[in-house]
Amino acid sequence: DLSLVKTTVNKWIVFEYDSAIAKTTAAIESYRFNEAADALYQFIWHSYCDWYVELIKPSLGSNDSAIAAEISATASTILAGTLRLLHPFMPFLTEELNKKIFQSDDMLIAANWPQAIITKDRDAVDDIQFLISLITEIRYIRSEMNVPLSAKPVLQVRGVSAAHAAVLDSQNAALMRLARVS
């Protein structure tokens, strides 16, 4: 049940998933299939694959099995829902992926359309968006300054709010890995 997720990164991806459901549903209902396809593309490529998968990697190897289990279940549930959202655009491919990934003989064409969950924890969403923008800025600066990927400069953070400091502390492993800093 996606409404019960506890980790910050899962709350963020559920918010993004809800947004993708809403945009896709609205676009399909108004016969704007290009907008529906674009909403799905933006979610799958930029939110799920680009950021979520990378942000959860350090937590999957965590000693806390409850967190790893929640992350695995959330990633799997959202992937299954995304296949249902993609089904009108790529029916044969999504049926095959559903069969191979989830070992399911249930047809997606008969599955219920995903329903959005109202995300109540906007702070978690803001926290991850702050982290993503910070990593993006660090990568930009590294590129502009021609810092080689093998180098791991020391990240010094000054003048941040207590909330942002808490985000940096809780997401430290992902930040260090994705920004390539120490």
Disulfide bonds with the S-S distance in Angstrom:
none
